[in-house]
Amino acid sequence: MGVTERRKARKEYASLARKYGLPKLEELEEEFHFYLQEGPVLPNVLVSILRKMGHVETLIEEILYPRKFLLVNLGRFFTEEEKEELLEFYKKLEAKLFLGDLALLSGEDRVKILKELIEFHRKEVKPFSKKLYGKVIEGLKGGERKREVFYLR
């Protein structure tokens, strides 16, 4: 994984970007926090995007169905109405994640699905996750909604 592999991967992505109207690689690397080092280009970019969206998926799961003691209290920062909203968004997010996994497995429509995932992330995941993380941070800091904290004894 050296400079030569990076150059080849960048060149391959640039060709795909021109052909299919994809965003610049640098833009995606910054937005999804990855650094494309080698090919195959489309699977590596898809995996990076799926990984980023998977962080939001994991947080929602921990709020709705905590598996770790430390995270048991996260659900208490949300009303039942907010939890319903989380669940509805979770379903949409899961469908997109499964679509991305299918593209990786089958190799079909990778570019189309990549574009769809980028758009979904920008229009829905990013704004939703900003709100979600803000709510969790507020709760952890002891924000406005004071609730009984649950401790195991």
MIKOLGU-219474 format. One line per 5 residues: number of its first residue (from 0); for each residue x, y, z of N, C-alpha, C, CB. Coordinates in Angstrom, 1 decimal. Glycine has a CB too. Example, Ala and Ser with C-alpha at 12.3 -4.5 7.8 and 13.67 -1.06 7.14 Angstrom:
0	13.2 -5.7 7.8 12.3 -4.5 7.8 13.2 -3.3 7.8 11.3 -4.5 9.0  12.8 -2.2 7.1 13.7 -1.1 7.1 12.9 0.0 7.9 14.1 -0.6 5.7
This chain:
0	0.8 -1.2 0.0 0.0 0.0 0.0 0.9 1.2 0.0 -1.0 0.0 1.2  1.4 1.6 -1.1 2.2 2.7 -1.2 1.6 3.8 -2.1 3.6 2.3 -1.8  2.5 4.7 -2.4 2.1 5.9 -3.2 1.6 5.5 -4.6 3.3 6.9 -3.4  2.2 4.5 -5.2 1.8 4.0 -6.5 0.3 3.5 -6.5 2.7 2.9 -7.0  0.0 2.7 -5.5 -1.4 2.1 -5.3 -2.4 3.3 -5.2 -1.4 1.1 -4.2
5	-2.0 4.3 -4.4 -2.9 5.4 -4.1 -3.1 6.1 -5.4 -2.3 6.4 -3.1  -2.1 6.4 -6.2 -2.2 7.1 -7.5 -3.1 6.3 -8.4 -0.8 7.3 -8.2  -2.9 5.0 -8.5 -3.8 4.1 -9.4 -5.2 4.2 -8.9 -3.3 2.7 -9.3  -5.5 4.1 -7.6 -6.8 4.2 -7.1 -7.5 5.5 -7.4 -6.8 3.9 -5.6  -6.7 6.6 -7.2 -7.2 8.0 -7.5 -7.6 8.1 -9.0 -6.2 9.0 -7.1
10	-6.7 7.6 -9.8 -6.9 7.7 -11.2 -8.2 6.9 -11.6 -5.7 7.2 -12.0  -8.3 5.7 -11.1 -9.5 4.9 -11.4 -10.8 5.6 -10.9 -9.3 3.5 -10.7  -10.7 6.1 -9.7 -11.9 6.8 -9.2 -12.2 8.0 -10.0 -11.7 7.2 -7.7  -11.2 8.8 -10.4 -11.4 10.0 -11.2 -12.1 9.6 -12.5 -10.1 10.7 -11.5  -11.7 8.5 -13.1 -12.3 8.1 -14.4 -13.8 7.7 -14.1 -11.6 6.8 -14.9
15	-14.1 7.0 -13.0 -15.5 6.7 -12.7 -16.3 7.9 -12.4 -15.5 5.7 -11.5  -15.7 8.9 -11.7 -16.4 10.1 -11.3 -16.8 10.9 -12.6 -15.5 11.0 -10.4  -15.9 11.0 -13.5 -16.2 11.7 -14.8 -17.3 10.9 -15.5 -15.0 11.8 -15.7  -17.2 9.6 -15.6 -18.2 8.8 -16.4 -19.6 8.8 -15.8 -17.7 7.4 -16.5  -19.6 8.8 -14.4 -20.9 8.6 -13.8 -21.4 9.8 -12.9 -20.9 7.4 -12.9
20	-20.6 10.9 -13.0 -21.0 12.1 -12.2 -20.9 12.0 -10.7 -22.4 12.5 -12.6  -19.9 11.3 -10.2 -19.6 11.1 -8.8 -18.9 12.3 -8.2 -18.8 9.8 -8.5  -19.1 12.5 -6.9 -18.3 13.6 -6.3 -16.8 13.4 -6.3 -18.8 13.8 -4.8  -16.1 14.4 -6.1 -14.6 14.2 -6.1 -14.2 13.3 -4.9 -13.9 15.6 -5.9  -13.1 12.6 -5.1 -12.7 11.6 -4.1 -12.3 12.4 -2.8 -11.5 10.8 -4.6
25	-11.6 13.5 -2.9 -11.2 14.2 -1.8 -12.4 14.6 -0.9 -10.4 15.4 -2.1  -13.5 15.0 -1.6 -14.7 15.4 -0.9 -15.3 14.2 -0.1 -15.8 15.9 -2.0  -15.3 13.1 -0.7 -15.8 11.9 -0.1 -14.9 11.5 1.1 -16.0 10.7 -1.0  -13.6 11.5 0.9 -12.7 11.2 1.9 -12.8 12.0 3.1 -11.2 11.2 1.4  -13.1 13.3 2.9 -13.3 14.2 4.0 -14.6 14.0 4.7 -13.2 15.7 3.6
30	-15.6 13.8 3.9 -17.0 13.7 4.5 -17.1 12.4 5.2 -18.0 13.7 3.4  -16.6 11.3 4.7 -16.8 10.0 5.3 -15.5 9.5 6.1 -17.1 9.0 4.2  -14.5 10.3 6.3 -13.4 10.0 7.1 -12.6 8.8 6.7 -13.8 10.0 8.5  -12.2 8.7 5.4 -11.4 7.6 5.0 -10.3 8.1 4.0 -12.3 6.5 4.3  -9.4 7.3 3.7 -8.3 7.6 2.8 -8.1 6.4 1.9 -7.0 7.9 3.6
35	-8.6 6.6 0.6 -8.5 5.5 -0.3 -7.0 5.2 -0.7 -9.3 5.8 -1.6  -6.6 4.0 -0.3 -5.2 3.7 -0.5 -4.9 2.8 -1.7 -4.6 3.1 0.7  -5.9 2.0 -2.1 -5.8 1.0 -3.2 -7.1 0.6 -3.7 -4.9 -0.2 -2.7  -7.1 -0.1 -4.8 -8.3 -0.7 -5.3 -8.7 -2.0 -4.7 -8.2 -0.9 -6.9  -9.8 -2.5 -5.0 -10.8 -2.1 -5.9 -11.5 -0.8 -5.3 -11.8 -3.2 -6.2
40	-11.7 0.1 -6.2 -12.1 1.5 -5.8 -13.6 1.5 -5.3 -12.0 2.4 -6.9  -14.5 1.0 -6.1 -15.9 1.1 -5.7 -16.2 0.4 -4.4 -16.8 0.6 -6.8  -15.8 -0.9 -4.3 -16.0 -1.6 -3.0 -15.4 -0.8 -1.8 -15.5 -3.0 -3.0  -14.2 -0.3 -1.9 -13.6 0.4 -0.8 -14.3 1.7 -0.4 -12.1 0.7 -1.2  -14.8 2.4 -1.4 -15.5 3.6 -1.1 -16.9 3.2 -0.5 -15.8 4.4 -2.4
45	-17.5 2.2 -1.0 -18.8 1.8 -0.5 -18.6 1.4 1.0 -19.4 0.6 -1.3  -17.6 0.6 1.3 -17.4 0.1 2.7 -17.2 1.3 3.6 -16.2 -0.8 2.7  -16.4 2.3 3.2 -16.2 3.5 4.0 -17.5 4.2 4.3 -15.2 4.4 3.3  -18.3 4.3 3.3 -19.6 5.0 3.5 -20.5 4.2 4.4 -20.3 5.3 2.2  -20.6 2.9 4.2 -21.4 2.0 5.1 -20.9 2.0 6.5 -21.4 0.6 4.5
50	-19.6 2.1 6.7 -19.0 2.1 8.0 -19.5 3.4 8.8 -17.5 2.0 8.0  -19.4 4.5 8.1 -19.8 5.8 8.7 -21.3 5.8 9.1 -19.5 6.9 7.7  -22.1 5.3 8.2 -23.5 5.2 8.5 -23.8 4.2 9.6 -24.4 4.9 7.2  -23.0 3.2 9.6 -23.1 2.1 10.7 -22.9 2.7 12.1 -22.2 1.0 10.4  -22.1 3.7 12.2 -22.0 4.3 13.6 -23.3 4.9 14.1 -20.9 5.5 13.5
55	-24.0 5.5 13.2 -25.3 6.0 13.6 -26.3 4.9 13.9 -25.9 6.9 12.5  -26.2 3.8 13.1 -27.1 2.7 13.3 -26.8 2.1 14.7 -26.8 1.6 12.2  -25.5 2.0 15.1 -25.1 1.4 16.4 -25.6 2.3 17.5 -23.6 1.2 16.5  -25.5 3.6 17.4 -26.0 4.4 18.5 -27.5 4.3 18.7 -25.6 5.9 18.2  -28.2 4.3 17.6 -29.7 4.1 17.7 -30.0 2.8 18.4 -30.4 4.2 16.3
60	-29.3 1.7 18.0 -29.5 0.4 18.6 -29.3 0.5 20.1 -28.6 -0.7 18.0  -28.2 1.1 20.5 -27.9 1.2 21.9 -28.9 2.1 22.7 -26.5 1.8 22.1  -29.5 3.0 22.0 -30.5 3.8 22.7 -31.8 3.0 22.9 -30.8 5.1 21.9  -32.2 2.3 21.8 -33.4 1.5 21.9 -33.3 0.2 22.6 -33.9 1.3 20.5  -32.1 -0.5 22.4 -31.9 -1.8 23.0 -30.5 -1.9 23.5 -32.2 -2.9 21.9
65	-30.2 -1.3 24.7 -28.9 -1.2 25.2 -28.3 -2.6 25.5 -28.8 -0.3 26.4  -27.1 -2.8 25.2 -26.4 -4.1 25.4 -25.3 -3.9 26.4 -25.9 -4.7 24.2  -24.9 -2.7 26.7 -23.7 -2.4 27.5 -24.3 -1.6 28.7 -22.6 -1.6 26.8  -23.7 -2.0 29.9 -24.2 -1.3 31.1 -24.0 0.2 31.0 -23.4 -1.8 32.3  -22.9 0.6 30.5 -22.6 2.1 30.4 -23.7 2.8 29.6 -21.3 2.3 29.8
70	-24.3 2.1 28.7 -25.2 2.8 27.8 -26.7 2.6 28.2 -25.0 2.3 26.4  -27.0 1.9 29.3 -28.4 1.7 29.7 -29.1 3.0 29.8 -28.4 0.9 31.0  -28.5 4.0 30.3 -29.2 5.3 30.6 -29.4 6.1 29.4 -28.4 6.1 31.6  -28.8 5.8 28.2 -29.0 6.7 27.0 -30.5 6.8 26.6 -28.2 6.1 25.9  -31.2 5.6 26.7 -32.6 5.6 26.4 -33.5 6.5 27.2 -33.2 4.2 26.4
75	-33.0 6.8 28.4 -33.8 7.7 29.3 -33.8 9.2 28.9 -33.2 7.6 30.7  -32.9 9.5 27.9 -32.8 10.9 27.5 -33.9 11.2 26.4 -31.4 11.2 26.9  -34.6 10.2 26.0 -35.6 10.3 24.9 -37.0 10.0 25.4 -35.2 9.4 23.7  -38.0 10.7 24.9 -39.4 10.4 25.2 -39.8 9.2 24.3 -40.3 11.6 24.9  -40.9 8.7 24.6 -41.4 7.5 23.8 -41.7 8.0 22.3 -42.8 7.0 24.4
80	-42.1 9.2 22.2 -42.3 9.7 20.8 -41.0 9.8 20.1 -43.0 11.1 20.9  -40.0 10.3 20.8 -38.7 10.4 20.1 -38.1 9.0 19.8 -37.7 11.2 21.0  -38.4 8.1 20.7 -37.9 6.7 20.4 -38.6 6.1 19.2 -38.2 5.8 21.6  -39.9 6.5 19.0 -40.6 6.0 17.8 -40.0 6.6 16.5 -42.1 6.4 17.8  -39.6 7.9 16.6 -38.9 8.6 15.5 -37.6 7.9 15.2 -38.7 10.1 15.8
85	-36.9 7.6 16.3 -35.6 6.8 16.1 -35.8 5.5 15.4 -34.9 6.6 17.5  -36.8 4.8 15.8 -37.1 3.5 15.2 -37.4 3.6 13.8 -38.2 2.8 16.0  -38.2 4.6 13.4 -38.6 4.8 12.0 -37.4 5.2 11.1 -39.6 5.9 11.9  -36.5 6.0 11.7 -35.3 6.4 11.0 -34.4 5.1 10.9 -34.6 7.5 11.6  -34.3 4.4 11.9 -33.5 3.2 12.0 -33.9 2.2 10.9 -33.6 2.5 13.4
90	-35.2 2.1 10.6 -35.6 1.2 9.6 -35.2 1.7 8.2 -37.2 1.1 9.6  -35.3 3.0 8.0 -34.8 3.5 6.7 -33.3 3.3 6.5 -35.1 5.0 6.6  -32.6 3.6 7.6 -31.1 3.4 7.6 -30.7 2.0 7.3 -30.5 3.9 9.0  -31.4 1.1 8.0 -31.1 -0.4 7.8 -31.3 -0.8 6.4 -31.9 -1.2 8.7  -32.4 -0.3 5.8 -32.7 -0.7 4.4 -31.5 -0.2 3.5 -34.0 0.0 3.9
95	-31.0 1.0 3.7 -29.9 1.5 2.9 -28.6 0.7 3.2 -29.7 3.0 3.2  -28.4 0.4 4.4 -27.2 -0.4 4.7 -27.2 -1.8 4.1 -27.0 -0.6 6.3  -28.4 -2.4 4.1 -28.6 -3.7 3.4 -28.4 -3.6 1.9 -29.9 -4.3 3.7  -28.9 -2.5 1.4 -28.7 -2.2 -0.1 -27.2 -2.1 -0.4 -29.4 -0.9 -0.5  -26.5 -1.4 0.4 -25.0 -1.3 0.2 -24.3 -2.6 0.3 -24.4 -0.3 1.2
100	-24.7 -3.4 1.3 -24.1 -4.8 1.4 -24.5 -5.6 0.2 -24.7 -5.4 2.7  -25.7 -5.5 -0.3 -26.1 -6.3 -1.5 -25.2 -5.8 -2.7 -27.5 -6.0 -1.8  -24.9 -4.6 -2.8 -24.1 -4.1 -3.9 -22.7 -4.7 -3.8 -24.0 -2.5 -3.9  -22.2 -4.8 -2.6 -20.9 -5.3 -2.4 -20.8 -6.8 -2.7 -20.4 -5.1 -0.9  -21.9 -7.5 -2.3 -22.0 -9.0 -2.6 -22.2 -9.3 -4.1 -23.1 -9.6 -1.8
105	-23.1 -8.6 -4.7 -23.5 -8.9 -6.0 -22.6 -8.2 -7.1 -24.9 -8.6 -6.2  -22.1 -7.1 -6.7 -21.4 -6.3 -7.7 -22.2 -5.5 -8.7 -20.4 -7.2 -8.5  -23.5 -5.7 -8.6 -24.5 -5.0 -9.5 -24.8 -3.6 -9.0 -25.7 -5.9 -9.7  -25.0 -2.7 -10.0 -25.4 -1.4 -9.7 -24.6 -0.6 -8.6 -26.9 -1.4 -9.3  -23.3 -0.9 -8.5 -22.5 -0.3 -7.5 -22.5 1.2 -7.6 -21.1 -0.9 -7.5
110	-22.4 1.7 -8.8 -22.3 3.2 -8.9 -23.6 3.8 -8.6 -21.9 3.5 -10.4  -24.7 3.2 -9.0 -26.0 3.7 -8.7 -26.3 3.7 -7.2 -27.1 2.9 -9.5  -25.9 2.6 -6.6 -26.1 2.5 -5.1 -25.2 3.5 -4.4 -25.9 1.1 -4.7  -24.0 3.6 -4.8 -23.1 4.5 -4.2 -23.6 6.0 -4.2 -21.7 4.5 -4.9  -24.1 6.4 -5.4 -24.7 7.7 -5.5 -25.9 7.8 -4.6 -25.1 8.0 -6.9
115	-26.7 6.8 -4.5 -27.9 6.8 -3.6 -27.5 6.9 -2.2 -28.8 5.5 -3.8  -26.5 6.2 -1.8 -26.0 6.3 -0.4 -25.4 7.6 0.0 -25.0 5.2 -0.1  -24.7 8.2 -0.9 -24.1 9.5 -0.7 -25.2 10.5 -0.5 -23.2 10.0 -1.9  -26.2 10.5 -1.4 -27.4 11.4 -1.3 -28.1 11.2 0.0 -28.3 11.3 -2.5  -28.4 10.0 0.4 -29.1 9.6 1.6 -28.3 10.1 2.8 -29.4 8.1 1.7
120	-27.0 9.9 2.8 -26.2 10.4 3.9 -26.3 11.9 4.1 -24.8 10.0 3.8  -26.2 12.6 2.9 -26.1 14.1 3.0 -27.5 14.7 3.3 -25.7 14.6 1.6  -28.6 14.1 2.8 -29.9 14.7 3.0 -30.6 14.2 4.3 -30.8 14.4 1.9  -30.3 13.0 4.7 -31.0 12.5 5.9 -30.1 12.1 7.1 -31.8 11.3 5.5  -29.1 11.3 6.8 -28.3 10.8 7.9 -27.5 11.9 8.7 -27.3 9.7 7.4
125	-26.9 12.7 7.9 -26.1 13.8 8.5 -26.9 14.7 9.4 -25.4 14.6 7.5  -28.1 15.3 8.9 -28.9 16.1 9.8 -29.5 15.4 11.0 -30.0 16.8 9.0  -29.9 14.1 10.7 -30.5 13.3 11.8 -29.5 13.0 12.9 -31.1 12.0 11.2  -28.3 12.6 12.4 -27.3 12.3 13.4 -26.8 13.5 14.2 -26.1 11.6 12.7  -26.7 14.6 13.6 -26.3 15.8 14.3 -27.3 16.1 15.5 -26.3 17.1 13.4
130	-28.6 16.0 15.2 -29.6 16.1 16.2 -29.5 15.0 17.3 -31.0 16.1 15.5  -29.3 13.8 16.8 -29.2 12.7 17.7 -28.0 12.8 18.7 -29.1 11.4 16.9  -26.8 13.1 18.1 -25.6 13.2 18.9 -25.8 14.4 19.9 -24.4 13.4 18.1  -26.4 15.5 19.4 -26.6 16.7 20.3 -27.5 16.3 21.5 -27.3 17.8 19.5  -28.5 15.5 21.2 -29.5 15.1 22.3 -28.7 14.2 23.3 -30.7 14.3 21.7
135	-27.9 13.3 22.8 -27.2 12.4 23.7 -26.2 13.2 24.5 -26.4 11.3 22.9  -25.5 14.1 23.9 -24.5 14.9 24.7 -25.2 15.7 25.7 -23.7 15.9 23.7  -26.3 16.3 25.4 -27.1 17.1 26.3 -27.5 16.2 27.5 -28.4 17.7 25.6  -28.0 15.0 27.2 -28.4 14.1 28.3 -27.2 13.7 29.2 -29.0 12.9 27.7  -26.1 13.4 28.6 -24.9 13.0 29.3 -24.4 14.2 30.2 -23.8 12.5 28.4
140	-24.6 15.4 29.7 -24.2 16.6 30.5 -25.2 16.9 31.6 -24.0 17.8 29.6  -26.3 16.2 31.6 -27.4 16.5 32.6 -28.2 17.7 32.1 -26.8 16.8 33.9  -28.6 17.6 30.9 -29.4 18.7 30.2 -30.7 18.9 30.9 -29.5 18.4 28.8  -31.6 19.6 30.1 -32.9 20.0 30.6 -33.8 18.9 31.1 -33.5 20.8 29.6  -33.8 17.8 30.4 -34.7 16.7 30.8 -34.0 15.8 31.8 -35.1 15.8 29.5
145	-34.4 16.1 33.1 -33.8 15.3 34.2 -34.7 14.1 34.4 -33.8 16.1 35.5  -34.1 12.9 34.4 -34.9 11.7 34.5 -34.2 10.8 35.6 -35.0 10.9 33.2  -34.9 9.9 36.1 -34.3 9.0 37.0 -33.3 8.2 36.3 -35.4 8.1 37.7  -32.1 8.1 37.0 -31.0 7.3 36.4 -31.1 5.9 36.9 -29.7 7.9 36.6  -30.9 4.9 36.0 -31.0 3.5 36.4 -29.6 3.0 36.7 -31.6 2.7 35.2
150	-29.4 2.3 37.8 -28.2 1.7 38.2 -28.4 0.3 38.6 -27.5 2.4 39.3  -27.6 -0.6 38.1 -27.7 -2.0 38.6 -27.0 -2.2 39.9 -27.1 -3.0 37.5  -27.6 -2.9 40.8 -27.0 -3.1 42.1 -26.9 -4.6 42.4 -27.7 -2.5 43.3
